[in-house]
Amino acid sequence: MNWASILFIIAMVESGGDPTPPDGDNGKAFGIYQIHAGYVQDVNRVYGTTYTHEDMRKREKAEDVVIKYLAYWGARYEINTGNQPTAEVYFRLHNGGCHFWKKTHLTDGYVRKCEKVIERYGVRL
């Protein structure tokens, strides 16, 4: 998977690529990837890391958290569904959480936003 492209697309959808955006979701989502505290807690639980929600304001740390989250839950998605994760699956995971596949329709709008970024910038996945 081309993580750089996935990260670029998510950043553009979440914050327009602004490295220091205002907090989103009524102050609950931080940084360029607009990460919630539960997302960070999940990565810490799985990987034994000690990231804080505040760390998500730092791009390098946020990128590590996003990749870890998507890689772990992408593998779980494959186990649960028998399908290999695609870029679309990663977008849905980021937006809808680890069990998005039970309610795919709730992340359709997010995927459309990702597709617009792909088209606008000619992103290769």
C-alpha positions as CSV (number, residue, x, y, z in Angstrom):
1,M,0.0,0.0,0.0
2,N,1.2,3.5,-0.8
3,W,0.9,5.0,2.6
4,A,2.1,8.4,1.5
5,S,-0.9,8.7,-0.9
6,I,-3.3,7.4,1.6
7,L,-2.1,10.0,4.2
8,F,-2.2,12.8,1.6
9,I,-5.8,12.0,0.7
10,I,-6.9,11.8,4.3
11,A,-5.1,15.0,5.2
12,M,-6.7,16.8,2.3
13,V,-10.2,15.6,3.2
14,E,-9.8,16.2,7.0
15,S,-8.0,19.5,7.1
16,G,-7.3,20.7,3.5
17,G,-3.7,19.7,4.2
18,D,-3.4,22.4,6.9
19,P,-0.7,21.2,9.3
20,T,-2.2,23.2,12.2
21,P,-5.9,23.2,11.6
22,P,-8.5,24.2,14.2
23,D,-9.8,21.3,16.3
24,G,-12.7,19.5,14.6
25,D,-15.8,17.8,15.8
26,N,-16.5,20.4,18.5
27,G,-13.0,20.2,19.8
28,K,-12.7,16.4,19.8
29,A,-10.5,15.9,16.7
30,F,-6.9,17.1,16.5
31,G,-4.3,17.8,13.9
32,I,-4.0,17.4,10.1
33,Y,-5.8,14.0,10.2
34,Q,-8.5,15.1,12.7
35,I,-7.9,12.2,15.1
36,H,-10.1,11.5,18.0
37,A,-8.8,10.3,21.4
38,G,-10.3,6.8,21.0
39,Y,-8.3,6.3,17.8
40,V,-5.1,7.1,19.7
41,Q,-6.1,4.8,22.7
42,D,-6.7,2.0,20.3
43,V,-3.2,2.3,18.7
44,N,-1.7,2.5,22.2
45,R,-3.6,-0.7,23.3
46,V,-2.6,-2.7,20.2
47,Y,1.0,-1.5,19.9
48,G,2.0,-0.7,23.4
49,T,2.8,2.9,22.4
50,T,2.2,5.9,24.7
51,Y,0.9,8.5,22.3
52,T,-1.4,11.2,23.7
53,H,-4.3,12.8,22.0
54,E,-2.4,16.1,22.1
55,D,0.4,14.4,20.1
56,M,-1.9,14.3,17.1
57,R,-1.2,17.9,16.6
58,K,2.4,16.9,15.5
59,R,2.3,15.5,12.0
60,E,5.0,12.9,12.4
61,K,3.4,11.3,15.4
62,A,-0.1,11.5,13.8
63,E,1.2,9.8,10.7
64,D,2.6,7.0,12.7
65,V,-0.7,6.6,14.6
66,V,-2.8,6.6,11.4
67,I,-0.6,4.0,9.6
68,K,-0.6,1.8,12.7
69,Y,-4.4,2.1,13.1
70,L,-5.1,1.4,9.4
71,A,-2.6,-1.5,9.1
72,Y,-4.0,-3.2,12.2
73,W,-7.6,-2.8,11.4
74,G,-7.0,-3.4,7.7
75,A,-5.6,-6.9,8.7
76,R,-8.6,-7.5,11.0
77,Y,-11.0,-6.4,8.2
78,E,-9.4,-9.1,6.0
79,I,-9.8,-11.7,8.7
80,N,-13.4,-10.7,9.3
81,T,-14.5,-10.4,5.7
82,G,-12.1,-12.5,3.6
83,N,-11.4,-9.4,1.5
84,Q,-8.0,-7.7,1.2
85,P,-8.1,-4.0,2.3
86,T,-8.0,-1.4,-0.5
87,A,-7.5,2.3,-0.3
88,E,-11.3,2.7,0.0
89,V,-11.3,0.3,3.0
90,Y,-8.6,2.5,4.6
91,F,-10.6,5.6,4.0
92,R,-13.7,4.0,5.5
93,L,-11.7,2.8,8.5
94,H,-10.3,6.2,9.2
95,N,-13.7,7.8,9.0
96,G,-16.0,5.1,10.3
97,G,-13.9,3.1,12.7
98,C,-12.8,-0.5,13.0
99,H,-16.3,-2.0,12.4
100,F,-17.2,0.3,9.5
101,W,-17.9,-2.8,7.3
102,K,-21.0,-3.5,9.3
103,K,-22.4,-0.1,8.3
104,T,-20.6,0.8,5.1
105,H,-23.3,3.3,3.9
106,L,-22.3,5.6,6.7
107,T,-18.9,6.3,5.2
108,D,-20.1,6.7,1.6
109,G,-19.9,10.5,1.7
110,Y,-16.3,10.3,3.1
111,V,-15.2,8.0,0.3
112,R,-16.7,10.4,-2.3
113,K,-14.6,13.2,-0.8
114,C,-11.5,11.0,-1.0
115,E,-12.3,10.3,-4.7
116,K,-12.5,14.0,-5.4
117,V,-9.1,14.5,-3.9
118,I,-7.7,11.6,-6.0
119,E,-9.2,13.1,-9.1
120,R,-8.2,16.7,-8.4
121,Y,-4.6,15.9,-7.6
122,G,-4.1,12.9,-9.8
123,V,-3.1,10.7,-6.8
124,R,-1.8,7.3,-7.6
125,L,-2.6,4.5,-5.1
